[in-house]
Amino acid sequence: MLRTLLFVTQDMGMPRTLIAQSLAEYQRKRNRQGDIYWTSWRFLEPVLEESLRQENSPQSIIVLEDMLKLLSRKGLTVFRGINPISVYYHLPRFYTVTPRIYTWPSVSENIEVSYDYEVKTNG
């Protein structure tokens, strides 16, 4: 039976020394070449999602879904960008946005403003 080792690390680049050590250990214990794949947990989520879209085996689908849930539960996901604000709430109606033009409601010229202020001195 062919076994494959999936190396998942926090590294952004392949940890070649660690993988070489693992391959040597595999060779020593099993007396044959190992089959090792590597990925960072930062790249794993999209790989699993793509595999899930292409998978037909019910058993494999269960494993892939479980791995995705684990990544999510552990917070091992990456920032996926932003969405326009309007997706989350509607902008207030007191102004209208058009490309590069902002219009504000007309305001009566006779606005009475009362200020109460105090000037403190350093004395």
Backbone as XML, in Angstrom:
<?xml version="1.0"?>
<chain id="A" units="angstrom">
  <residue number="1" name="MET">
    <atom name="N" x="0.845" y="-1.174" z="0.000"/>
    <atom name="CA" x="0.000" y="0.000" z="0.000"/>
    <atom name="C" x="0.893" y="1.241" z="0.000"/>
  </residue>
  <residue number="2" name="LEU">
    <atom name="N" x="0.614" y="2.144" z="-0.920"/>
    <atom name="CA" x="1.371" y="3.381" z="-1.006"/>
    <atom name="C" x="0.811" y="4.382" z="-0.005"/>
  </residue>
  <residue number="3" name="ARG">
    <atom name="N" x="1.666" y="4.923" z="0.817"/>
    <atom name="CA" x="1.260" y="5.926" z="1.794"/>
    <atom name="C" x="1.884" y="7.258" z="1.410"/>
  </residue>
  <residue number="4" name="THR">
    <atom name="N" x="1.132" y="8.296" z="1.614"/>
    <atom name="CA" x="1.607" y="9.637" z="1.317"/>
    <atom name="C" x="1.568" y="10.456" z="2.591"/>
  </residue>
  <residue number="5" name="LEU">
    <atom name="N" x="2.628" y="11.194" z="2.828"/>
    <atom name="CA" x="2.696" y="12.078" z="3.981"/>
    <atom name="C" x="2.462" y="13.498" z="3.498"/>
  </residue>
  <residue number="6" name="LEU">
    <atom name="N" x="1.491" y="14.152" z="4.085"/>
    <atom name="CA" x="1.225" y="15.553" z="3.780"/>
    <atom name="C" x="1.816" y="16.381" z="4.906"/>
  </residue>
  <residue number="7" name="PHE">
    <atom name="N" x="2.824" y="17.131" z="4.580"/>
    <atom name="CA" x="3.511" y="17.995" z="5.534"/>
    <atom name="C" x="2.799" y="19.338" z="5.543"/>
  </residue>
  <residue number="8" name="VAL">
    <atom name="N" x="2.188" y="19.731" z="6.634"/>
    <atom name="CA" x="1.530" y="21.035" z="6.749"/>
    <atom name="C" x="2.264" y="21.806" z="7.824"/>
  </residue>
  <residue number="9" name="THR">
    <atom name="N" x="2.862" y="22.935" z="7.420"/>
    <atom name="CA" x="3.636" y="23.746" z="8.362"/>
    <atom name="C" x="3.158" y="25.185" z="8.315"/>
  </residue>
  <residue number="10" name="GLN">
    <atom name="N" x="3.703" y="25.995" z="9.208"/>
    <atom name="CA" x="3.365" y="27.414" z="9.215"/>
    <atom name="C" x="4.242" y="28.205" z="8.252"/>
  </residue>
  <residue number="11" name="ASP">
    <atom name="N" x="5.263" y="27.579" z="7.692"/>
    <atom name="CA" x="6.220" y="28.262" z="6.824"/>
    <atom name="C" x="5.562" y="28.758" z="5.547"/>
  </residue>
  <residue number="12" name="MET">
    <atom name="N" x="6.060" y="29.884" z="5.040"/>
    <atom name="CA" x="5.592" y="30.396" z="3.754"/>
    <atom name="C" x="6.369" y="29.767" z="2.604"/>
  </residue>
  <residue number="13" name="GLY">
    <atom name="N" x="7.553" y="29.269" z="2.892"/>
    <atom name="CA" x="8.364" y="28.573" z="1.904"/>
    <atom name="C" x="8.615" y="27.152" z="2.372"/>
  </residue>
  <residue number="14" name="MET">
    <atom name="N" x="8.925" y="26.283" z="1.434"/>
    <atom name="CA" x="9.120" y="24.882" z="1.759"/>
    <atom name="C" x="10.288" y="24.689" z="2.725"/>
  </residue>
  <residue number="15" name="PRO">
    <atom name="N" x="10.078" y="24.027" z="3.869"/>
    <atom name="CA" x="11.156" y="23.761" z="4.827"/>
    <atom name="C" x="11.979" y="22.549" z="4.366"/>
  </residue>
  <residue number="16" name="ARG">
    <atom name="N" x="12.852" y="22.780" z="3.409"/>
    <atom name="CA" x="13.575" y="21.690" z="2.726"/>
    <atom name="C" x="14.372" y="20.807" z="3.689"/>
  </residue>
  <residue number="17" name="THR">
    <atom name="N" x="15.040" y="21.402" z="4.658"/>
    <atom name="CA" x="15.842" y="20.614" z="5.593"/>
    <atom name="C" x="14.964" y="19.656" z="6.393"/>
  </residue>
  <residue number="18" name="LEU">
    <atom name="N" x="13.859" y="20.152" z="6.898"/>
    <atom name="CA" x="12.936" y="19.328" z="7.676"/>
    <atom name="C" x="12.331" y="18.211" z="6.824"/>
  </residue>
  <residue number="19" name="ILE">
    <atom name="N" x="12.000" y="18.525" z="5.582"/>
    <atom name="CA" x="11.441" y="17.508" z="4.687"/>
    <atom name="C" x="12.496" y="16.453" z="4.359"/>
  </residue>
  <residue number="20" name="ALA">
    <atom name="N" x="13.735" y="16.881" z="4.125"/>
    <atom name="CA" x="14.818" y="15.922" z="3.850"/>
    <atom name="C" x="15.026" y="14.988" z="5.040"/>
  </residue>
  <residue number="21" name="GLN">
    <atom name="N" x="14.958" y="15.540" z="6.253"/>
    <atom name="CA" x="15.088" y="14.709" z="7.449"/>
    <atom name="C" x="13.940" y="13.704" z="7.540"/>
  </residue>
  <residue number="22" name="SER">
    <atom name="N" x="12.737" y="14.142" z="7.223"/>
    <atom name="CA" x="11.576" y="13.250" z="7.265"/>
    <atom name="C" x="11.681" y="12.148" z="6.220"/>
  </residue>
  <residue number="23" name="LEU">
    <atom name="N" x="12.143" y="12.490" z="5.023"/>
    <atom name="CA" x="12.331" y="11.476" z="3.983"/>
    <atom name="C" x="13.383" y="10.446" z="4.398"/>
  </residue>
  <residue number="24" name="ALA">
    <atom name="N" x="14.463" y="10.926" z="5.016"/>
    <atom name="CA" x="15.516" y="10.012" z="5.480"/>
    <atom name="C" x="14.979" y="9.080" z="6.565"/>
  </residue>
  <residue number="25" name="GLU">
    <atom name="N" x="14.170" y="9.621" z="7.477"/>
    <atom name="CA" x="13.577" y="8.808" z="8.548"/>
    <atom name="C" x="12.611" y="7.776" z="7.974"/>
  </residue>
  <residue number="26" name="TYR">
    <atom name="N" x="11.822" y="8.186" z="6.998"/>
    <atom name="CA" x="10.894" y="7.270" z="6.331"/>
    <atom name="C" x="11.669" y="6.133" z="5.670"/>
  </residue>
  <residue number="27" name="GLN">
    <atom name="N" x="12.746" y="6.492" z="4.952"/>
    <atom name="CA" x="13.591" y="5.492" z="4.283"/>
    <atom name="C" x="14.184" y="4.519" z="5.299"/>
  </residue>
  <residue number="28" name="ARG">
    <atom name="N" x="14.657" y="5.052" z="6.408"/>
    <atom name="CA" x="15.273" y="4.222" z="7.442"/>
    <atom name="C" x="14.267" y="3.239" z="8.057"/>
  </residue>
  <residue number="29" name="LYS">
    <atom name="N" x="13.051" y="3.712" z="8.336"/>
    <atom name="CA" x="12.059" y="2.876" z="9.016"/>
    <atom name="C" x="11.356" y="1.890" z="8.082"/>
  </residue>
  <residue number="30" name="ARG">
    <atom name="N" x="11.191" y="2.256" z="6.824"/>
    <atom name="CA" x="10.396" y="1.416" z="5.919"/>
    <atom name="C" x="11.215" y="0.783" z="4.797"/>
  </residue>
  <residue number="31" name="ASN">
    <atom name="N" x="12.457" y="1.172" z="4.709"/>
    <atom name="CA" x="13.359" y="0.634" z="3.700"/>
    <atom name="C" x="12.854" y="0.877" z="2.267"/>
  </residue>
  <residue number="32" name="ARG">
    <atom name="N" x="12.236" y="2.032" z="2.057"/>
    <atom name="CA" x="11.800" y="2.435" z="0.718"/>
    <atom name="C" x="11.629" y="3.953" z="0.689"/>
  </residue>
  <residue number="33" name="GLN">
    <atom name="N" x="11.540" y="4.484" z="-0.525"/>
    <atom name="CA" x="11.380" y="5.931" z="-0.696"/>
    <atom name="C" x="10.014" y="6.379" z="-0.179"/>
  </residue>
  <residue number="34" name="GLY">
    <atom name="N" x="9.996" y="7.555" z="0.391"/>
    <atom name="CA" x="8.744" y="8.121" z="0.864"/>
    <atom name="C" x="8.104" y="9.002" z="-0.186"/>
  </residue>
  <residue number="35" name="ASP">
    <atom name="N" x="6.832" y="9.239" z="-0.039"/>
    <atom name="CA" x="6.068" y="10.104" z="-0.925"/>
    <atom name="C" x="5.528" y="11.235" z="-0.055"/>
  </residue>
  <residue number="36" name="ILE">
    <atom name="N" x="6.179" y="12.386" z="-0.124"/>
    <atom name="CA" x="5.830" y="13.497" z="0.768"/>
    <atom name="C" x="5.413" y="14.716" z="-0.042"/>
  </residue>
  <residue number="37" name="TYR">
    <atom name="N" x="4.322" y="15.328" z="0.376"/>
    <atom name="CA" x="3.866" y="16.590" z="-0.188"/>
    <atom name="C" x="3.891" y="17.624" z="0.917"/>
  </residue>
  <residue number="38" name="TRP">
    <atom name="N" x="4.128" y="18.872" z="0.547"/>
    <atom name="CA" x="4.190" y="19.936" z="1.528"/>
    <atom name="C" x="3.255" y="21.069" z="1.132"/>
  </residue>
  <residue number="39" name="THR">
    <atom name="N" x="2.691" y="21.710" z="2.137"/>
    <atom name="CA" x="1.973" y="22.966" z="1.955"/>
    <atom name="C" x="1.995" y="23.717" z="3.277"/>
  </residue>
  <residue number="40" name="SER">
    <atom name="N" x="1.833" y="25.010" z="3.170"/>
    <atom name="CA" x="1.647" y="25.836" z="4.364"/>
    <atom name="C" x="0.164" y="25.826" z="4.703"/>
  </residue>
  <residue number="41" name="TRP">
    <atom name="N" x="-0.179" y="25.935" z="5.970"/>
    <atom name="CA" x="-1.599" y="25.986" z="6.323"/>
    <atom name="C" x="-2.249" y="27.185" z="5.647"/>
  </residue>
  <residue number="42" name="ARG">
    <atom name="N" x="-1.452" y="28.202" z="5.322"/>
    <atom name="CA" x="-1.990" y="29.395" z="4.658"/>
    <atom name="C" x="-2.502" y="29.082" z="3.256"/>
  </residue>
  <residue number="43" name="PHE">
    <atom name="N" x="-1.973" y="28.042" z="2.627"/>
    <atom name="CA" x="-2.367" y="27.662" z="1.276"/>
    <atom name="C" x="-3.325" y="26.473" z="1.263"/>
  </residue>
  <residue number="44" name="LEU">
    <atom name="N" x="-3.517" y="25.840" z="2.396"/>
    <atom name="CA" x="-4.259" y="24.582" z="2.447"/>
    <atom name="C" x="-5.751" y="24.747" z="2.177"/>
  </residue>
  <residue number="45" name="GLU">
    <atom name="N" x="-6.361" y="25.799" z="2.696"/>
    <atom name="CA" x="-7.806" y="25.971" z="2.549"/>
    <atom name="C" x="-8.251" y="25.983" z="1.080"/>
  </residue>
  <residue number="46" name="PRO">
    <atom name="N" x="-7.640" y="26.805" z="0.208"/>
    <atom name="CA" x="-8.072" y="26.765" z="-1.198"/>
    <atom name="C" x="-7.787" y="25.427" z="-1.883"/>
  </residue>
  <residue number="47" name="VAL">
    <atom name="N" x="-6.716" y="24.750" z="-1.483"/>
    <atom name="CA" x="-6.406" y="23.428" z="-2.044"/>
    <atom name="C" x="-7.514" y="22.444" z="-1.670"/>
  </residue>
  <residue number="48" name="LEU">
    <atom name="N" x="-7.920" y="22.460" z="-0.402"/>
    <atom name="CA" x="-8.986" y="21.560" z="0.044"/>
    <atom name="C" x="-10.310" y="21.884" z="-0.631"/>
  </residue>
  <residue number="49" name="GLU">
    <atom name="N" x="-10.612" y="23.181" z="-0.773"/>
    <atom name="CA" x="-11.868" y="23.577" z="-1.418"/>
    <atom name="C" x="-11.913" y="23.120" z="-2.872"/>
  </residue>
  <residue number="50" name="GLU">
    <atom name="N" x="-10.803" y="23.277" z="-3.582"/>
    <atom name="CA" x="-10.747" y="22.832" z="-4.978"/>
    <atom name="C" x="-10.860" y="21.309" z="-5.058"/>
  </residue>
  <residue number="51" name="SER">
    <atom name="N" x="-10.189" y="20.609" z="-4.160"/>
    <atom name="CA" x="-10.280" y="19.141" z="-4.131"/>
    <atom name="C" x="-11.711" y="18.694" z="-3.854"/>
  </residue>
  <residue number="52" name="LEU">
    <atom name="N" x="-12.377" y="19.408" z="-2.975"/>
    <atom name="CA" x="-13.760" y="19.076" z="-2.632"/>
    <atom name="C" x="-14.681" y="19.242" z="-3.839"/>
  </residue>
  <residue number="53" name="ARG">
    <atom name="N" x="-14.442" y="20.270" z="-4.650"/>
    <atom name="CA" x="-15.260" y="20.480" z="-5.849"/>
    <atom name="C" x="-15.085" y="19.345" z="-6.865"/>
  </residue>
  <residue number="54" name="GLN">
    <atom name="N" x="-13.909" y="18.751" z="-6.892"/>
    <atom name="CA" x="-13.607" y="17.730" z="-7.897"/>
    <atom name="C" x="-13.804" y="16.300" z="-7.395"/>
  </residue>
  <residue number="55" name="GLU">
    <atom name="N" x="-13.987" y="16.142" z="-6.106"/>
    <atom name="CA" x="-14.039" y="14.802" z="-5.497"/>
    <atom name="C" x="-15.407" y="14.147" z="-5.696"/>
  </residue>
  <residue number="56" name="ASN">
    <atom name="N" x="-15.386" y="12.845" z="-5.971"/>
    <atom name="CA" x="-16.625" y="12.081" z="-6.144"/>
    <atom name="C" x="-16.832" y="11.045" z="-5.038"/>
  </residue>
  <residue number="57" name="SER">
    <atom name="N" x="-15.765" y="10.655" z="-4.380"/>
    <atom name="CA" x="-15.853" y="9.614" z="-3.359"/>
    <atom name="C" x="-16.473" y="10.177" z="-2.084"/>
  </residue>
  <residue number="58" name="PRO">
    <atom name="N" x="-17.578" y="9.597" z="-1.607"/>
    <atom name="CA" x="-18.213" y="10.087" z="-0.374"/>
    <atom name="C" x="-17.265" y="10.080" z="0.827"/>
  </residue>
  <residue number="59" name="GLN">
    <atom name="N" x="-16.405" y="9.054" z="0.926"/>
    <atom name="CA" x="-15.473" y="8.976" z="2.047"/>
    <atom name="C" x="-14.456" y="10.124" z="1.984"/>
  </residue>
  <residue number="60" name="SER">
    <atom name="N" x="-13.961" y="10.409" z="0.797"/>
    <atom name="CA" x="-12.991" y="11.499" z="0.646"/>
    <atom name="C" x="-13.641" y="12.852" z="0.905"/>
  </residue>
  <residue number="61" name="ILE">
    <atom name="N" x="-14.877" y="13.004" z="0.477"/>
    <atom name="CA" x="-15.603" y="14.259" z="0.714"/>
    <atom name="C" x="-15.735" y="14.514" z="2.203"/>
  </residue>
  <residue number="62" name="ILE">
    <atom name="N" x="-16.049" y="13.478" z="2.970"/>
    <atom name="CA" x="-16.180" y="13.617" z="4.427"/>
    <atom name="C" x="-14.858" y="14.083" z="5.040"/>
  </residue>
  <residue number="63" name="VAL">
    <atom name="N" x="-13.740" y="13.492" z="4.596"/>
    <atom name="CA" x="-12.428" y="13.871" z="5.131"/>
    <atom name="C" x="-12.092" y="15.315" z="4.759"/>
  </residue>
  <residue number="64" name="LEU">
    <atom name="N" x="-12.326" y="15.696" z="3.501"/>
    <atom name="CA" x="-12.032" y="17.061" z="3.054"/>
    <atom name="C" x="-12.871" y="18.079" z="3.825"/>
  </residue>
  <residue number="65" name="GLU">
    <atom name="N" x="-14.152" y="17.800" z="3.992"/>
    <atom name="CA" x="-15.026" y="18.714" z="4.746"/>
    <atom name="C" x="-14.570" y="18.829" z="6.196"/>
  </residue>
  <residue number="66" name="ASP">
    <atom name="N" x="-14.167" y="17.703" z="6.776"/>
    <atom name="CA" x="-13.690" y="17.707" z="8.158"/>
    <atom name="C" x="-12.417" y="18.540" z="8.295"/>
  </residue>
  <residue number="67" name="MET">
    <atom name="N" x="-11.516" y="18.410" z="7.335"/>
    <atom name="CA" x="-10.284" y="19.202" z="7.375"/>
    <atom name="C" x="-10.578" y="20.700" z="7.233"/>
  </residue>
  <residue number="68" name="LEU">
    <atom name="N" x="-11.527" y="21.055" z="6.374"/>
    <atom name="CA" x="-11.906" y="22.466" z="6.224"/>
    <atom name="C" x="-12.516" y="23.013" z="7.515"/>
  </residue>
  <residue number="69" name="LYS">
    <atom name="N" x="-13.355" y="22.216" z="8.163"/>
    <atom name="CA" x="-13.950" y="22.638" z="9.434"/>
    <atom name="C" x="-12.875" y="22.834" z="10.505"/>
  </residue>
  <residue number="70" name="LEU">
    <atom name="N" x="-11.896" y="21.935" z="10.518"/>
    <atom name="CA" x="-10.801" y="22.046" z="11.484"/>
    <atom name="C" x="-10.011" y="23.328" z="11.266"/>
  </residue>
  <residue number="71" name="LEU">
    <atom name="N" x="-9.675" y="23.623" z="10.013"/>
    <atom name="CA" x="-8.946" y="24.863" z="9.717"/>
    <atom name="C" x="-9.728" y="26.077" z="10.192"/>
  </residue>
  <residue number="72" name="SER">
    <atom name="N" x="-11.011" y="26.079" z="9.914"/>
    <atom name="CA" x="-11.859" y="27.201" z="10.320"/>
    <atom name="C" x="-11.939" y="27.320" z="11.840"/>
  </residue>
  <residue number="73" name="ARG">
    <atom name="N" x="-12.148" y="26.199" z="12.522"/>
    <atom name="CA" x="-12.263" y="26.201" z="13.986"/>
    <atom name="C" x="-10.979" y="26.675" z="14.652"/>
  </residue>
  <residue number="74" name="LYS">
    <atom name="N" x="-9.838" y="26.312" z="14.070"/>
    <atom name="CA" x="-8.540" y="26.706" z="14.626"/>
    <atom name="C" x="-8.107" y="28.101" z="14.178"/>
  </residue>
  <residue number="75" name="GLY">
    <atom name="N" x="-8.898" y="28.729" z="13.319"/>
    <atom name="CA" x="-8.546" y="30.067" z="12.827"/>
    <atom name="C" x="-7.390" y="30.046" z="11.842"/>
  </residue>
  <residue number="76" name="LEU">
    <atom name="N" x="-7.181" y="28.921" z="11.185"/>
    <atom name="CA" x="-6.083" y="28.792" z="10.233"/>
    <atom name="C" x="-6.567" y="29.101" z="8.821"/>
  </residue>
  <residue number="77" name="THR">
    <atom name="N" x="-7.069" y="30.299" z="8.668"/>
    <atom name="CA" x="-7.507" y="30.778" z="7.366"/>
    <atom name="C" x="-6.829" y="32.110" z="7.106"/>
  </residue>
  <residue number="78" name="VAL">
    <atom name="N" x="-6.831" y="32.513" z="5.870"/>
    <atom name="CA" x="-6.153" y="33.754" z="5.513"/>
    <atom name="C" x="-7.161" y="34.807" z="5.086"/>
  </residue>
  <residue number="79" name="PHE">
    <atom name="N" x="-6.708" y="36.037" z="5.089"/>
    <atom name="CA" x="-7.526" y="37.158" z="4.649"/>
    <atom name="C" x="-7.874" y="36.971" z="3.180"/>
  </residue>
  <residue number="80" name="ARG">
    <atom name="N" x="-9.122" y="37.074" z="2.842"/>
    <atom name="CA" x="-9.575" y="36.819" z="1.476"/>
    <atom name="C" x="-10.014" y="38.082" z="0.750"/>
  </residue>
  <residue number="81" name="GLY">
    <atom name="N" x="-9.630" y="39.224" z="1.237"/>
    <atom name="CA" x="-9.991" y="40.459" z="0.550"/>
    <atom name="C" x="-11.163" y="41.138" z="1.218"/>
  </residue>
  <residue number="82" name="ILE">
    <atom name="N" x="-11.630" y="42.179" z="0.567"/>
    <atom name="CA" x="-12.733" y="42.962" z="1.117"/>
    <atom name="C" x="-13.883" y="42.999" z="0.122"/>
  </residue>
  <residue number="83" name="ASN">
    <atom name="N" x="-15.048" y="43.287" z="0.636"/>
    <atom name="CA" x="-16.236" y="43.458" z="-0.190"/>
    <atom name="C" x="-16.712" y="44.891" z="-0.054"/>
  </residue>
  <residue number="84" name="PRO">
    <atom name="N" x="-17.419" y="45.384" z="-1.041"/>
    <atom name="CA" x="-17.957" y="46.747" z="-0.917"/>
    <atom name="C" x="-18.820" y="46.880" z="0.327"/>
  </residue>
  <residue number="85" name="ILE">
    <atom name="N" x="-18.784" y="48.047" z="0.934"/>
    <atom name="CA" x="-19.548" y="48.296" z="2.158"/>
    <atom name="C" x="-21.033" y="48.072" z="1.930"/>
  </residue>
  <residue number="86" name="SER">
    <atom name="N" x="-21.528" y="48.406" z="0.749"/>
    <atom name="CA" x="-22.960" y="48.292" z="0.489"/>
    <atom name="C" x="-23.463" y="46.858" z="0.643"/>
  </residue>
  <residue number="87" name="VAL">
    <atom name="N" x="-22.559" y="45.887" z="0.614"/>
    <atom name="CA" x="-22.964" y="44.500" z="0.823"/>
    <atom name="C" x="-23.466" y="44.312" z="2.251"/>
  </residue>
  <residue number="88" name="TYR">
    <atom name="N" x="-22.895" y="45.044" z="3.198"/>
    <atom name="CA" x="-23.208" y="44.846" z="4.601"/>
    <atom name="C" x="-24.298" y="45.777" z="5.131"/>
  </residue>
  <residue number="89" name="TYR">
    <atom name="N" x="-24.369" y="46.975" z="4.618"/>
    <atom name="CA" x="-25.431" y="47.878" z="5.040"/>
    <atom name="C" x="-25.629" y="48.941" z="3.969"/>
  </residue>
  <residue number="90" name="HIS">
    <atom name="N" x="-26.760" y="49.606" z="4.049"/>
    <atom name="CA" x="-27.059" y="50.643" z="3.070"/>
    <atom name="C" x="-26.490" y="51.970" z="3.546"/>
  </residue>
  <residue number="91" name="LEU">
    <atom name="N" x="-25.973" y="52.729" z="2.601"/>
    <atom name="CA" x="-25.447" y="54.040" z="2.940"/>
    <atom name="C" x="-26.598" y="54.948" z="3.371"/>
  </residue>
  <residue number="92" name="PRO">
    <atom name="N" x="-26.337" y="55.890" z="4.273"/>
    <atom name="CA" x="-27.398" y="56.814" z="4.706"/>
    <atom name="C" x="-27.978" y="57.573" z="3.517"/>
  </residue>
  <residue number="93" name="ARG">
    <atom name="N" x="-29.219" y="57.975" z="3.646"/>
    <atom name="CA" x="-29.903" y="58.639" z="2.544"/>
    <atom name="C" x="-29.626" y="60.140" z="2.473"/>
  </residue>
  <residue number="94" name="PHE">
    <atom name="N" x="-28.824" y="60.700" z="3.372"/>
    <atom name="CA" x="-28.622" y="62.144" z="3.337"/>
    <atom name="C" x="-27.654" y="62.583" z="2.244"/>
  </residue>
  <residue number="95" name="TYR">
    <atom name="N" x="-27.005" y="61.666" z="1.567"/>
    <atom name="CA" x="-26.228" y="62.032" z="0.397"/>
    <atom name="C" x="-26.317" y="60.930" z="-0.648"/>
  </residue>
  <residue number="96" name="THR">
    <atom name="N" x="-26.051" y="61.305" z="-1.851"/>
    <atom name="CA" x="-26.107" y="60.363" z="-2.955"/>
    <atom name="C" x="-24.726" y="60.276" z="-3.569"/>
  </residue>
  <residue number="97" name="VAL">
    <atom name="N" x="-24.261" y="59.086" z="-3.824"/>
    <atom name="CA" x="-22.941" y="58.905" z="-4.402"/>
    <atom name="C" x="-23.085" y="58.532" z="-5.871"/>
  </residue>
  <residue number="98" name="THR">
    <atom name="N" x="-22.413" y="59.287" z="-6.702"/>
    <atom name="CA" x="-22.285" y="58.945" z="-8.111"/>
    <atom name="C" x="-20.799" y="58.976" z="-8.408"/>
  </residue>
  <residue number="99" name="PRO">
    <atom name="N" x="-20.356" y="58.415" z="-9.490"/>
    <atom name="CA" x="-18.910" y="58.374" z="-9.739"/>
    <atom name="C" x="-18.246" y="59.748" z="-9.644"/>
  </residue>
  <residue number="100" name="ARG">
    <atom name="N" x="-17.405" y="59.905" z="-8.634"/>
    <atom name="CA" x="-16.617" y="61.110" z="-8.393"/>
    <atom name="C" x="-17.449" y="62.366" z="-8.118"/>
  </residue>
  <residue number="101" name="ILE">
    <atom name="N" x="-18.733" y="62.220" z="-7.899"/>
    <atom name="CA" x="-19.577" y="63.386" z="-7.608"/>
    <atom name="C" x="-20.362" y="63.080" z="-6.336"/>
  </residue>
  <residue number="102" name="TYR">
    <atom name="N" x="-20.310" y="63.996" z="-5.386"/>
    <atom name="CA" x="-21.080" y="63.851" z="-4.163"/>
    <atom name="C" x="-22.058" y="65.013" z="-4.097"/>
  </residue>
  <residue number="103" name="THR">
    <atom name="N" x="-23.301" y="64.724" z="-3.871"/>
    <atom name="CA" x="-24.281" y="65.783" z="-3.722"/>
    <atom name="C" x="-24.808" y="65.738" z="-2.300"/>
  </residue>
  <residue number="104" name="TRP">
    <atom name="N" x="-24.927" y="66.893" z="-1.708"/>
    <atom name="CA" x="-25.393" y="67.001" z="-0.334"/>
    <atom name="C" x="-26.744" y="67.682" z="-0.322"/>
  </residue>
  <residue number="105" name="PRO">
    <atom name="N" x="-27.528" y="67.427" z="0.667"/>
    <atom name="CA" x="-28.854" y="68.067" z="0.702"/>
    <atom name="C" x="-28.710" y="69.583" z="0.836"/>
  </residue>
  <residue number="106" name="SER">
    <atom name="N" x="-29.653" y="70.277" z="0.254"/>
    <atom name="CA" x="-29.607" y="71.734" z="0.380"/>
    <atom name="C" x="-29.982" y="72.108" z="1.812"/>
  </residue>
  <residue number="107" name="VAL">
    <atom name="N" x="-29.289" y="73.100" z="2.320"/>
    <atom name="CA" x="-29.484" y="73.532" z="3.695"/>
    <atom name="C" x="-29.918" y="74.991" z="3.678"/>
  </residue>
  <residue number="108" name="SER">
    <atom name="N" x="-30.875" y="75.310" z="4.481"/>
    <atom name="CA" x="-31.361" y="76.682" z="4.568"/>
    <atom name="C" x="-30.216" y="77.614" z="4.963"/>
  </residue>
  <residue number="109" name="GLU">
    <atom name="N" x="-30.181" y="78.783" z="4.370"/>
    <atom name="CA" x="-29.120" y="79.763" z="4.655"/>
    <atom name="C" x="-29.274" y="80.367" z="6.045"/>
  </residue>
  <residue number="110" name="ASN">
    <atom name="N" x="-30.431" y="80.305" z="6.623"/>
    <atom name="CA" x="-30.689" y="80.937" z="7.910"/>
    <atom name="C" x="-30.556" y="79.940" z="9.051"/>
  </residue>
  <residue number="111" name="ILE">
    <atom name="N" x="-29.398" y="79.352" z="9.171"/>
    <atom name="CA" x="-29.170" y="78.424" z="10.279"/>
    <atom name="C" x="-28.577" y="79.213" z="11.433"/>
  </residue>
  <residue number="112" name="GLU">
    <atom name="N" x="-29.196" y="79.095" z="12.589"/>
    <atom name="CA" x="-28.705" y="79.791" z="13.763"/>
    <atom name="C" x="-27.856" y="78.828" z="14.572"/>
  </residue>
  <residue number="113" name="VAL">
    <atom name="N" x="-26.624" y="79.214" z="14.822"/>
    <atom name="CA" x="-25.713" y="78.365" z="15.568"/>
    <atom name="C" x="-25.297" y="79.100" z="16.831"/>
  </residue>
  <residue number="114" name="SER">
    <atom name="N" x="-25.391" y="78.432" z="17.964"/>
    <atom name="CA" x="-25.036" y="79.034" z="19.233"/>
    <atom name="C" x="-23.836" y="78.278" z="19.800"/>
  </residue>
  <residue number="115" name="TYR">
    <atom name="N" x="-22.778" y="79.019" z="20.162"/>
    <atom name="CA" x="-21.582" y="78.387" z="20.712"/>
    <atom name="C" x="-21.399" y="78.801" z="22.158"/>
  </residue>
  <residue number="116" name="ASP">
    <atom name="N" x="-21.019" y="77.881" z="22.996"/>
    <atom name="CA" x="-20.603" y="78.154" z="24.358"/>
    <atom name="C" x="-19.183" y="77.648" z="24.474"/>
  </residue>
  <residue number="117" name="TYR">
    <atom name="N" x="-18.234" y="78.535" z="24.701"/>
    <atom name="CA" x="-16.855" y="78.093" z="24.829"/>
    <atom name="C" x="-16.149" y="78.940" z="25.874"/>
  </residue>
  <residue number="118" name="GLU">
    <atom name="N" x="-15.064" y="78.420" z="26.343"/>
    <atom name="CA" x="-14.294" y="79.082" z="27.394"/>
    <atom name="C" x="-12.823" y="79.006" z="26.997"/>
  </residue>
  <residue number="119" name="VAL">
    <atom name="N" x="-12.123" y="80.111" z="27.146"/>
    <atom name="CA" x="-10.694" y="80.125" z="26.841"/>
    <atom name="C" x="-9.955" y="80.094" z="28.161"/>
  </residue>
  <residue number="120" name="LYS">
    <atom name="N" x="-9.125" y="79.087" z="28.348"/>
    <atom name="CA" x="-8.351" y="78.964" z="29.575"/>
    <atom name="C" x="-6.989" y="79.577" z="29.362"/>
  </residue>
  <residue number="121" name="THR">
    <atom name="N" x="-6.500" y="80.235" z="30.387"/>
    <atom name="CA" x="-5.170" y="80.815" z="30.319"/>
    <atom name="C" x="-4.252" y="80.028" z="31.222"/>
  </residue>
  <residue number="122" name="ASN">
    <atom name="N" x="-2.962" y="80.088" z="30.944"/>
    <atom name="CA" x="-1.964" y="79.365" z="31.733"/>
    <atom name="C" x="-1.511" y="80.235" z="32.920"/>
  </residue>
  <residue number="123" name="GLY">
    <atom name="N" x="-2.345" y="80.751" z="33.675"/>
    <atom name="CA" x="-1.939" y="81.635" z="34.739"/>
    <atom name="C" x="-2.401" y="81.195" z="36.011"/>
  </residue>
</chain>
